[in-house]
Amino acid sequence: MTLRHDLPPMRDYQLAKRYRWDPAGIDLAADQRDWAGLDAREQDVLLNLLSMFAAGEEAVASDLAPLLWAVGKRGGRREEEMYLTTQLYDESLHVEFFSRWFAEVVQKPVAREQYYGPSYRTVFFEQLPRALDHLLGDQSSRALARAYLTYHITVEGVLAETGYQAAFLACRRRGVLPGLVAGFEHVKRDESRHIAYGLYALQSLLRAEPQLWEFCTDTLNELLGQALGVIPDALAPYGETIPFGISLAEMTDYALDQFNKRYNVLERAVAGEAA
C-alpha cells in the first residue's frame, strides 16, 4: 500500500522518531540533593502531583491498546495505526521515567492510595478504562469519539497539561530538580503529539458525521466537571498558602483554557462542515 505522508498522523509518526528519548539517560544526581533540601510541605505537594502523574501514565499506557485495535478494525487508516504504535511506546517511556524518579530520588514507591481524590478515581479508574475497553465490542464513530474525548482531550489535554504546568512551574520557580524538569520537557513534547492526533481524529469523525457534535458536547461537559474536580481535590489539603506559590485559581483557569482551546478546534471543524 502507499502511505500518505502528508497526513497529520504520519507527520507525528516522523516527529516521534526524531524526538525519541531515553528515561535512563537523564541525570538525577542533582534531584537527589535538591529533594533532601525541600521541607516536608514542599515534598508532600510534589509527591501529590507526581503520584497522580505516575498512576495516570500507567493508566493511559494500559488503556490505549483497544484504540489501536479499533482503528485497525475500521480499516483504511494505516497511517493512524502507525502513529498509535509510537504513542503506546511514548506512554511506556513516561511510566519508566516516573518509576525511575521515585526509585532514585524519593526512594520509596508511588503513594498509590494517599493522594487520589474522588474525581481523580472517577476519571482514571472508571471513565478512562470504560471508554477504551468499550471499543473491543463497538468500533462505531460514537464509541471512538468518546474514547478520544476521554483519553486525548480530557486526560491528556486538560488534566495532564495542567498537572505538568503546576509541577513544572514549582521546580522552575525554586530552581530545583533539573532531572524532573528535563523529563517533563520530554513528556510534554510527547503529549503535544498525542493531543494533536486526538484532535485530528475527532475532526475527521465530525467532518464525516457532523451529527456527532451534540454527543461530543454532552460528553465533554460530563468529563469536564469531573476533570475540574481533580484540581481542588489535590490542592485543598494545603490551605490558602500552597507550596511553591501554586494557585488553585491559576491552575483552574489554566485547565479551562486548555479545554476551551480544544473545544474551539472541534467546533470549527463542525462549522467548516456546515459551510
Secondary structure, DSSP 8 states (H G I E B T S, - for coil): ----TTSHHHHHHHHHHHT---GGGS--HHHHHHHHHS-HHHHHHHHHHHHHHHHHHHHHHHHSHHHHHHHHHH-S-HHHHHHHHHHHHHHHHHHHHHHHHIIIII-S---TTTS--HHHHIIIIIIHHHHHHGGGT---HHHHHHHHIIIIIIIIIIIIHHHHHHHHHHHHHHT--HHHHHHHHHHHHHHHHHHHHHHHHHHHHHHH-TTHHHHHHHHHHHHHHHHHHHHHHHHGGGTTS-GGG--HHHHHHHHHHHHHHHHHHHHHHHHHHH-
